[in-house]
Amino acid sequence: MTVKEYLGQAYRLDQRINSKLDQVASLNDLANKVTTTLTGMPKGPNRATSTMADAVTKIIDLQAEINRDIDRLVDLKSEIISAIKTVDNTEYQTLLEKRYLCFETWEQIAVDMDYSIQHIYRLRDKALSKISIPA
């Protein structure tokens, strides 16, 4: 695994968490739209549970997954912070934190740090060369 791949794990995990949160919102919408149809016909004992119960079960399962992912993201960000702190140069640290912990674009980092994008890329290459990833 390269340094970039290691540092980029947090962003990918954050994206997956956001995707799952979108799925929960969609399931909540679905559960709220479910209506019951009343008929005079008795239901069979082997009939599957209602659509709302299925949606609620899926929501609960997905929320448990999200909580596990959030715990992993917190741990991963802590690891990344430790790796970034091994870099001696505070400017490199700032650049790496903005990119790999705050998920800012290189263009935004250039504006924030008042550098050209080319200079940011040079700093990035130097900063990444100073990182050693844990085994």
N, C-alpha and C positions, 0 to 999 in steps of 0.2 A: 504494500500500500504506500502510495506517495504521500508526501506532506500535504499537498493540496487535497487529496482524497480524504485523508485523516481529518483535516480541519473542516472539510465540506460536509462531513457526516451530520453535524448539528443542523445545517440548513435542510438537508434531505429529511431528517427526522421531523423537523418543524413543519415541513410541507405535508408529511404524512399525517401529522396530528391535525393540521388544519383541514385536510381532506376528510378525516374521520369526523371532525366537528361538523363539517358540511353534511355528511351522511346522517349524523344524529339529527340535525335540523330538518333534513328531508323526511326522515322517519317520523319526527314529531309532527310535521305537517300532515303526513299520511295518517297518523293515528288520530289527529284531530278531524280529519275528513271522513273517517269511518262512521257509517250510520248503521243501525240495526234494522233489519227487516223483520217485522212481526208477521208471522203466519200462524194459522191454526194447526199446522202440521207438527207433530212431535219430532224431536231430533233423535237421531240414532245415537246410541251410547259410544260408538267408535268414531264419531265425527270429530274432526280436528278442532282445536280451539279457535276462537274468533280471530279475525284479522287484527283487531286492536290488541289483543293479548300477544299475538305474534310480533307486532310492531314494538310493543313495550318490552318484550323479551330481547329483541334485537337491539333496542336502544340501551338497555341495561348492559348487555354484553359489549357493545361498542364503547360505552362509557368506561367500562372496566379496562378495555384495551387502551383507550386514550389515557387513562390514569397511569397505566404501566409505561406507555410511551413518554409521558411527561416526566415520570421518575427517571427514565433512561436519558431523556434530554438534559435534565438537570445534572445528572452524573457526567454525561458527556461534555457539557459546557464546563463543568468543574475541571475535567481532565484537560480540555483545550486551554482554559485559563492558566493552568499550571504549566503547560507547554509554552504558552506565549510569554509567561513571566520568566522563562529561562533566557529569553533574548535580552541582551544588555541594553540595547538602544530603545529609549522610550518612544521615539518616533515610529520605529518599527512595531512596537507593541500596540500603539494607538491604531496604526493602519491595520494590523492583524485583528484587533478587537472589533474595529468598525466593520470589517468584512466578514469575519467568521463567527462573531458572537451577536452583532447587531444586524447582520445580513444586508448591509448597505452595498450599493453598486460601486464599482470603481470610480465612476463619474461623480457620484455624490461625495465619495471620500476625497476626491481631488478638489472639489469645490470647498468642502469643509476644512481641508488642510491648506487650502490656498496654493495648490500646486497644479501644474499641467498634468494631463492624463498620462503623458509619456513619462514624466518624472515619477508619478505614482506607480507605474508599471516597473520602473527601475527599482524603486524602493521595495515593491512587492517581491521582486526576484531576490533582492538582498535579504529581506526579512525571512522569506521562506527558507533560504539557505542556512539560516541560523537556528531553525527549529529542528529539534530531534524528537521523533514520535516514539511513544512508549511501545515496547515489544508486546 
